[in-house]
């Protein structure tokens, strides 16, 4: 392997890493006597400039290439996904400016940027070893981010639970990867697929599929591997929770799709009632069904908006897993569109909570009563985000579900079962509308306990407003990004 070639391909990641170190140096040297908001503003701005520079490198001076064995890929598809991750990072950094949960400003920005570097390497590799190392860089960063509010016992509890569950899932994943290495004598996904296709699916491969599914199921918060999500969503600082709920989801779903479709090619199996064959497709269908049912039904009983969004995330993971079953270019495009638009709405909700929690003191749905009279603009944006998650037209959440379901049915080779899964998904979407409307009822119908207007920082309102506009725009004109997604998928040959 040529080191110079690796450095040339990894320039965007290098730029973000150098930016993270530069932010810490500037904060230590010049900003220690400044107010926290000033430090957050400067550190976040510098971090965002580094991310923008990396995006420019990705699109305006791209270098396409692949290292042997899929160790590192640089192609239009990975560039697009990496750019989406960098945009999410920029939004989270700017949302953090008006928060006040820590005095360790530059360290927080450093961890956000290092987690972003981990995600960028994660989506740009088809090698098990690099995938695992990248996941650990991401995981170690977000474990710390979850517990970054030292003044909150819930934050410490969330970080501990996240770390313990994460360590367990990493052990399962590493065990599965070791089985695959022993079976194929390679860590390359394509070499593993070749070995699987030349041998009948054995119990060893089935065990590797199960353990890999457990590891990635934790990362995407799919049931029954979701137990960390409600506590982390509720206890982590707002910017950390927003980052975990969006950026890590985008990266994890993308790499999980590649591991199954490329690495386990030949071990798909069949989930037809008349012709059942062991493989990863039946396992994915089972996890998807459990996630949709458990996520939506448990969300009904939640009194905390953060926990409601966490269980909603479990349900959305179930919807998105359906794209894996047909694993066509159209289903991959639908998956990427879905997870991108879902991230916009989720970050927007956390951005609103960042404002309301400072005034109300908690995230209870009941305490949001009359929010429309206290913060009309934020309430309207919350209205857009929640209805988008519920899949109401003409918002992006509706088109994401429509595109996903049609892509799954178009590539359907297990007709009866997949039709039932789509029916289940539509039914559970109707259930989700109930608990989203329960939040909006409190916001718009119930009288406020305190009629005092809630002051909203201009920057937070601007970011939330832009996210809401993006949700509406991508719902009305999905081809703005969908055509680009399909184009890069075709160009990359996935």
C-alpha positions in Angstrom: 0.0 0.0 0.0 1.3 3.4 -1.0 1.2 5.8 2.0 1.2 8.8 -0.3 -1.9 7.4 -2.1 -3.6 7.0 1.3 -2.8 10.6 2.3 -4.1 11.9 -1.0 -7.4 10.0 -0.7 -7.9 11.0 3.0 -7.3 14.7 2.7 -10.9 15.6 3.8 -10.4 13.5 7.0 -7.0 15.1 7.5 -8.5 18.6 7.2 -11.1 17.9 9.9 -8.5 16.3 12.2 -6.2 19.3 11.9 -9.2 21.6 12.5 -10.0 19.8 15.7 -6.4 20.2 17.0 -6.4 23.9 15.9 -9.6 24.6 17.8 -8.1 23.3 21.0 -4.9 25.3 20.5 -6.8 28.5 19.9 -9.1 28.0 22.9 -6.2 27.3 25.3 -4.0 30.1 24.0 -6.5 32.9 23.5 -10.0 32.2 24.8 -9.7 31.0 28.4 -10.7 34.4 29.9 -13.7 34.8 27.5 -17.3 34.0 28.3 -18.5 30.5 27.5 -20.7 31.8 24.7 -17.8 33.6 23.0 -15.7 30.5 23.3 -18.5 28.3 21.9 -19.1 30.8 19.0 -15.4 31.0 18.0 -14.7 27.3 18.5 -17.9 26.2 16.6 -17.1 28.7 13.8 -13.6 27.4 13.4 -14.8 23.8 13.5 -17.4 24.6 10.8 -14.8 26.3 8.6 -12.8 23.1 8.7 -15.8 21.1 7.8 -16.6 23.4 4.9 -13.0 23.1 3.7 -13.4 19.4 3.8 -16.6 19.6 1.8 -14.9 21.8 -0.8 -12.1 19.2 -1.1 -14.7 16.5 -1.6 -16.5 18.2 -4.4 -14.2 20.7 -6.0 -10.9 18.8 -5.9 -12.0 15.1 -5.6 -9.6 12.3 -5.9 -11.3 9.0 -6.9 -9.5 5.8 -6.0 -9.6 2.6 -4.0 -6.9 1.0 -1.9 -6.3 -2.8 -2.2 -8.9 -4.9 -0.5 -11.3 -2.0 0.0 -9.3 -0.6 2.8 -10.3 2.9 1.8 -12.6 4.1 -1.0 -12.9 7.5 -2.5 -15.8 7.7 -5.0 -18.9 9.9 -5.7 -21.1 7.9 -3.3 -18.7 8.1 -0.3 -18.1 11.8 -1.1 -21.8 12.5 -0.9 -22.4 10.6 2.3 -19.3 12.3 3.9 -20.6 15.7 2.8 -23.9 15.0 4.5 -22.1 14.0 7.7 -20.1 17.2 7.6 -23.2 19.3 7.1 -24.8 17.6 10.1 -21.7 18.4 12.1 -21.8 22.0 11.2 -25.5 22.3 12.2 -24.8 20.6 15.6 -21.8 22.9 16.2 -23.9 26.1 15.6 -26.8 24.7 17.7 -24.3 24.3 20.6 -23.4 28.1 20.7 -26.5 29.1 22.7 -26.2 26.2 25.2 -24.5 26.3 28.5 -23.8 22.8 29.8 -20.0 22.8 30.1 -16.9 24.9 30.6 -14.8 22.6 28.4 -15.8 24.2 25.1 -12.9 23.2 22.9 -12.8 19.7 24.2 -16.5 19.3 23.2 -15.8 20.6 19.7 -12.8 18.4 19.5 -14.8 15.3 20.3 -17.6 16.2 17.8 -14.9 16.6 15.0 -13.1 13.4 16.0 -16.5 11.5 15.9 -17.0 13.0 12.4 -13.6 11.8 11.3 -14.6 8.3 12.6 -17.8 8.4 10.6 -16.0 9.6 7.4 -13.6 6.7 7.6 -16.4 4.4 8.4 -18.4 5.1 5.3 -15.3 5.0 3.1 -14.2 1.5 3.8 -15.1 -2.1 2.8 -12.6 -3.7 5.1 -13.8 -5.2 8.4 -10.7 -4.1 10.4 -11.0 -0.4 9.2 -14.8 -0.5 9.8 -14.3 -1.7 13.4 -11.6 0.8 14.2 -13.7 3.6 12.7 -16.7 2.5 14.7 -14.6 2.5 17.9 -13.3 6.1 17.2 -16.9 7.2 16.7 -18.2 5.2 19.7 -15.5 6.4 22.2 -16.2 10.0 21.2 -20.0 9.8 21.6 -19.7 7.9 24.9 -17.9 10.9 26.3 -20.2 13.4 24.6 -23.2 11.7 26.2 -21.8 12.4 29.6 -20.4 15.8 28.9 -22.8 17.6 31.3 -21.0 17.0 34.6 -23.7 18.9 36.4 -26.4 16.5 35.4 -26.7 13.0 37.1 -28.8 11.9 34.1 -26.0 12.7 31.7 -23.5 10.6 33.7 -26.0 7.7 33.9 -26.7 7.9 30.1 -23.0 7.8 29.4 -22.4 4.8 31.6 -25.3 2.9 30.1 -24.2 3.8 26.6 -20.7 2.7 27.3 -21.7 -0.6 28.8 -24.2 -1.5 26.1 -21.7 -0.2 23.5 -18.9 -2.4 24.8 -21.1 -5.4 24.8 -22.3 -4.8 21.2 -18.7 -4.2 20.1 -17.7 -7.6 21.6 -20.4 -9.3 19.6 -19.4 -7.5 16.4 -15.7 -8.3 16.8 -16.6 -11.9 17.5 -18.6 -12.0 14.2 -15.8 -10.3 12.3 -13.3 -12.8 13.7 -15.4 -15.7 12.4 -15.6 -14.1 9.0 -11.8 -13.6 8.9 -11.3 -17.2 9.9 -13.7 -18.4 7.3 -12.4 -16.2 4.4 -8.8 -15.6 5.5 -9.4 -11.9 4.6 -11.0 -8.9 6.1 -12.2 -7.5 2.7 -15.9 -7.6 2.2 -15.6 -8.7 -1.4 -13.2 -11.6 -0.5 -15.6 -12.7 2.3 -18.5 -12.7 -0.2 -16.4 -14.8 -2.7 -15.7 -17.3 0.1 -19.4 -17.5 1.1 -20.5 -17.9 -2.5 -18.1 -20.9 -3.0 -19.4 -22.7 0.1 -22.9 -23.6 1.3 -24.2 -21.4 4.1 -22.9 -23.0 7.3 -23.7 -22.6 11.0 -20.5 -20.6 11.2 -21.8 -18.0 8.7 -25.2 -17.9 10.4 -23.5 -17.2 13.8 -21.4 -14.4 12.1 -24.6 -12.9 10.7 -26.3 -13.0 14.1 -23.4 -11.4 15.9 -22.9 -8.8 13.2 -26.6 -7.9 13.3 -26.4 -7.5 17.1 -23.4 -5.1 16.8 -25.0 -3.0 14.1 -28.4 -3.2 15.7 -27.1 -1.4 18.7 -25.6 1.4 16.5 -28.9 2.0 14.7 -31.0 1.6 17.8 -33.1 -1.2 16.4 -35.1 -3.4 18.8 -34.3 -5.4 20.8 -30.8 -3.7 20.9 -32.2 -0.2 21.6 -32.1 -0.1 25.5 -29.5 2.6 25.5 -31.4 5.0 23.3 -34.1 6.4 25.7 -31.7 7.2 28.5 -29.1 8.7 26.1 -31.6 10.8 24.3 -33.0 12.1 27.6 -29.8 12.5 29.6 -27.2 13.6 27.1 -26.6 17.4 26.5 -28.8 18.7 23.6 -26.0 19.0 21.0 -24.7 15.5 21.9 -28.1 13.9 21.7 -28.8 15.6 18.3 -25.4 14.4 17.0 -26.0 10.8 18.2 -29.5 10.8 16.8 -28.5 12.0 13.3 -24.9 11.7 12.2 -24.2 8.3 13.7 -27.4 7.0 12.2 -26.5 8.1 8.7 -23.0 6.5 8.9 -24.2 3.3 10.7 -27.1 2.6 8.2 -24.8 3.2 5.2 -22.0 0.9 6.4 -24.5 -1.7 7.7 -26.0 -1.9 4.2 -22.6 -2.4 2.6 -21.6 -5.1 5.1 -24.7 -7.1 4.4 -25.1 -6.5 0.7 -21.4 -6.8 -0.3 -19.9 -8.8 2.5 -22.7 -11.3 3.0 -23.6 -11.7 -0.7 -24.6 -15.3 -1.2 -26.0 -15.6 2.3 -29.2 -13.6 1.9 -31.5 -16.5 2.5 -35.2 -16.5 1.7 -38.1 -15.5 4.0 -40.9 -17.0 2.0 -43.3 -19.2 3.9 -43.2 -21.9 1.2 -39.4 -21.8 0.7 -37.6 -20.6 3.9 -33.8 -20.5 3.8 -31.5 -19.3 6.5 -29.7 -16.0 5.9 -29.6 -12.4 6.8 -32.8 -11.3 5.0 -35.1 -13.3 7.4 -33.2 -11.8 10.4 -33.5 -8.3 9.1 -37.3 -8.7 8.5 -37.7 -10.0 12.1 -35.7 -7.1 13.6 -37.6 -4.6 11.4 -41.0 -5.9 12.5 -40.0 -5.9 16.2 -38.6 -2.4 15.9 -41.7 -1.0 14.3 -44.1 -2.6 16.8 -42.1 -1.9 20.0 -40.9 1.6 19.0 -44.4 2.9 18.1 -46.3 1.2 20.9 -44.0 2.1 23.7 -43.8 5.7 22.4 -47.5 6.1 23.2 -46.8 5.8 26.9 -44.0 8.4 27.1 -44.4 11.7 29.0 -40.9 13.0 28.0 -40.5 14.4 24.5 -36.9 13.2 24.4 -37.8 9.7 25.3 -40.7 9.8 22.8 -38.3 10.8 20.0 -36.0 7.9 21.1 -38.7 5.3 20.8 -39.8 6.9 17.6 -36.2 6.5 16.4 -36.5 2.7 17.1 -39.6 2.6 14.9 -37.9 4.6 12.1 -35.0 2.1 12.2 -37.5 -0.6 11.5 -38.9 1.2 8.5 -35.4 1.9 7.1 -34.3 -1.8 7.6 -36.9 -2.8 5.0 -34.6 -1.2 2.3 -32.0 -3.9 3.1 -34.4 -6.7 2.1 -34.4 -5.9 -1.6 -31.0 -4.3 -1.6 -31.3 -2.6 -5.0 -29.8 0.7 -6.1 -33.3 2.2 -5.7 -33.7 0.9 -2.2 -30.3 2.3 -1.2 -31.2 5.7 -2.7 -34.5 5.5 -0.7 -32.6 4.6 2.5 -30.1 7.5 2.1 -33.0 10.0 1.4 -34.9 8.7 4.4 -32.1 8.8 6.9 -31.0 12.3 5.6 -34.5 13.8 5.9 -35.1 12.1 9.2 -31.9 13.6 10.5 -33.1 17.1 9.5 -36.3 16.7 11.5 -34.6 15.2 14.5 -31.9 17.8 14.8 -34.7 20.5 14.5 -36.6 19.0 17.4 -33.5 19.0 19.6 -32.8 22.5 18.5 -36.3 23.6 19.8 -35.7 21.6 23.0 -32.4 23.5 23.5 -34.4 26.7 23.8 -37.4 25.5 25.7 -35.5 23.5 28.3 -33.5 26.5 29.3 -36.8 28.3 30.2 -39.0 25.4 31.4 -36.3 23.2 33.0 -37.3 19.9 31.5 -38.6 18.1 28.4 -42.0 17.0 29.7 -44.8 17.1 27.1 -47.2 18.5 29.7 -44.9 21.4 30.3 -45.0 22.3 26.6 -48.6 23.3 27.1 -49.5 26.5 25.3 -46.0 26.8 23.7 -47.7 28.2 20.5 -48.5 31.3 22.5 -45.2 31.6 24.2 -42.9 30.8 21.2 -45.0 30.9 18.0 -42.2 30.4 15.5 -40.6 27.5 17.3 -44.0 25.9 17.7 -44.7 26.1 14.0 -41.3 24.5 13.3 -42.1 21.7 15.8 -45.4 21.2 14.0 -43.5 20.7 10.7 -40.9 18.3 12.2 -43.4 16.1 14.0 -45.7 15.8 11.0 -42.8 15.0 8.8 -41.7 12.2 11.1 -45.3 11.0 11.0 -45.2 10.9 7.2 -47.7 13.6 6.4 -47.6 15.2 2.9 -46.2 17.4 1.5 -43.3 17.1 4.0 -40.1 15.1 3.3 -41.0 12.4 5.8 -44.0 11.4 3.6 -42.0 11.2 0.4 -39.2 9.3 2.3 -41.7 6.6 3.3 -43.4 6.5 0.0 -40.1 6.2 -1.9 -38.9 3.5 0.5 -42.0 1.4 0.4 -42.3 1.6 -3.4 -38.6 0.7 -3.8 -39.0 -2.3 -1.5 -42.1 -3.5 -3.4 -40.5 -2.9 -6.8 -37.5 -5.1 -6.0 -39.7 -7.6 -4.1 -38.7 -11.3 -4.3 -40.6 -12.4 -1.2 -43.9 -11.0 -2.2 -46.4 -12.1 0.5 -44.2 -11.4 3.5 -42.9 -8.1 2.3 -46.4 -6.9 1.4 -47.4 -7.7 5.0 -44.4 -5.8 6.3 -45.3 -2.8 4.2 -48.9 -3.0 5.6 -47.4 -3.2 9.1 -45.2 -0.2 8.4 -48.2 1.9 7.2 -50.3 0.8 10.2 -47.5 1.7 12.6 -47.1 5.1 10.9 -50.8 5.7 11.7 -50.0 4.8 15.3 -47.1 7.3 15.3 -49.4 10.0 14.1 -51.4 9.6 17.4 -48.5 10.3 19.7 -47.1 13.1 17.5 -50.5 14.7 17.6 -50.5 14.3 21.4 -47.5 16.6 21.5 -49.0 19.1 19.1 -52.2 19.1 21.1 -50.3 20.2 24.2 -48.5 22.8 22.1 -51.5 24.3 20.3 -54.7 23.4 22.2 -53.8 23.3 25.9 -53.6 26.6 27.8 -50.1 27.5 29.1 -49.4 27.2 32.8 -47.1 30.2 32.4 -48.0 32.7 29.7 -44.7 34.5 29.7 -43.1 34.5 26.2 -40.0 32.3 25.8 -37.0 34.3 24.6 -35.5 32.5 21.6 -31.9 33.3 20.5 -31.7 34.5 17.0 -29.1 32.0 15.9 -31.2 29.1 17.2 -34.3 30.4 15.5 -32.4 30.8 12.3 -31.0 27.2 12.3 -34.4 25.7 13.3 -36.1 27.7 10.6 -33.6 26.6 8.0 -34.1 23.0 9.0 -37.9 23.3 8.8 -37.6 25.0 5.4 -35.4 22.1 4.3 -38.0 19.5 5.5 -40.7 21.3 3.4 -38.5 21.9 0.4 -37.3 18.3 0.2 -40.9 17.1 0.5 -42.1 19.3 -2.3 -39.1 18.9 -4.5 -37.4 15.6 -3.5 -35.5 15.5 -6.8 -33.2 18.2 -5.5 -31.2 15.5 -3.8 -32.7 12.3 -4.9 -31.4 12.6 -8.5 -27.9 13.3 -7.1 -28.1 10.3 -4.9 -29.2 8.0 -7.7 -26.5 9.5 -10.0 -23.6 8.8 -7.5 -24.9 5.3 -6.7 -24.8 4.5 -10.4 -21.4 6.1 -10.8 -20.0 4.1 -7.9 -21.4 0.8 -9.0 -23.0 -0.1 -5.6 
